[in-house]
């Protein structure tokens, strides 16, 4: 399968669209707040774990060429270098 070159911005846009339209309602529960959801932007498959590594490995086993994108559940950003993560208001 030939893959199409996408910019970082387009990968992020597609992942956020999939998250908002298909995944958010299922994963945004109290026990998942702060965990990472990793999304395969081409298939819409996703997996959740504490830091995202296990989820990424699982999705890569299914599709070694998967384009993956991580979102921290319940937060605006996945990582902060200053030690503060701002919660998402939704």
C-alpha positions in Angstrom: 0.0 0.0 0.0 1.4 3.4 -1.0 1.0 6.0 1.6 0.3 9.7 0.9 2.7 12.2 2.4 0.8 14.3 5.0 2.1 17.3 7.0 2.2 17.2 10.8 -0.6 19.6 10.9 -2.8 17.4 8.7 -2.1 14.3 10.7 -3.0 16.3 13.9 -6.2 17.7 12.3 -7.3 14.2 11.2 -6.6 12.7 14.6 -8.5 15.4 16.5 -11.4 15.0 14.1 -11.5 11.2 14.7 -11.2 11.8 18.4 -14.0 14.3 18.6 -16.4 12.5 16.3 -15.8 8.8 17.2 -13.7 8.3 20.3 -14.2 11.0 22.9 -17.6 9.8 24.2 -16.2 6.3 24.7 -12.9 7.0 26.4 -13.4 10.2 28.3 -14.3 8.6 31.6 -13.1 9.5 35.1 -10.8 6.5 35.2 -9.2 7.4 31.9 -8.5 11.1 32.6 -4.8 11.7 32.2 -4.2 8.5 30.2 -3.1 8.6 26.5 -5.2 7.5 23.6 -3.2 6.6 20.5 -5.1 6.8 17.2 -4.3 5.3 13.9 -5.4 8.2 11.7 -6.0 5.9 8.6 -8.2 3.2 10.2 -9.6 5.0 13.2 -8.5 2.3 15.5 -7.3 3.4 18.9 -5.9 2.1 22.2 -5.6 3.6 25.7 -2.9 3.2 28.3 -1.1 5.2 30.9 1.7 6.7 28.8 0.8 5.5 25.2 3.8 3.2 24.6 1.8 0.0 24.9 -1.0 1.3 22.8 1.4 2.4 20.1 3.1 -1.1 20.1 -0.3 -2.7 19.8 -1.4 -0.6 16.9 2.0 -1.1 15.2 1.6 -4.8 15.4 -1.7 -4.6 13.5 -0.3 -2.1 11.0 3.5 -1.5 11.0 3.1 1.5 8.7 0.3 3.1 10.8 0.3 6.9 11.3 -0.2 7.3 15.0 -1.2 10.3 17.0 -1.5 10.6 20.8 -3.9 12.7 22.8 -3.9 13.0 26.6 -7.5 12.3 27.6 -9.1 15.3 29.3 -6.2 17.7 28.7 -5.4 20.3 26.0 -1.9 19.0 25.5 -0.2 15.6 25.8 3.1 16.8 27.5 4.2 19.9 29.3 7.8 20.9 29.9 7.0 23.3 32.7 5.1 20.7 34.8 1.6 22.1 34.3 -1.1 20.5 32.1 -4.2 22.6 31.5 -7.5 20.6 31.6 -9.8 20.6 28.7 -13.1 22.4 29.6 -15.4 19.9 27.9 
